[in-house]
């Protein structure tokens, strides 16, 4: 099956470009990813 990519929304793309350069946003995103991974690893060990 072939998937065709959706057209990029220029408004959303501009927002993401701003966020990438915002250190506090990047730190928050990294912390959320770390928390999610930690919870999943702990959950896997409990099974």
Secondary structure, 3 states (H helix, E strand, C coil): CCCCCCCCCHHHHHHHHHHHCCHHHHHHHHHHHHHHHHHHHHHHHHC
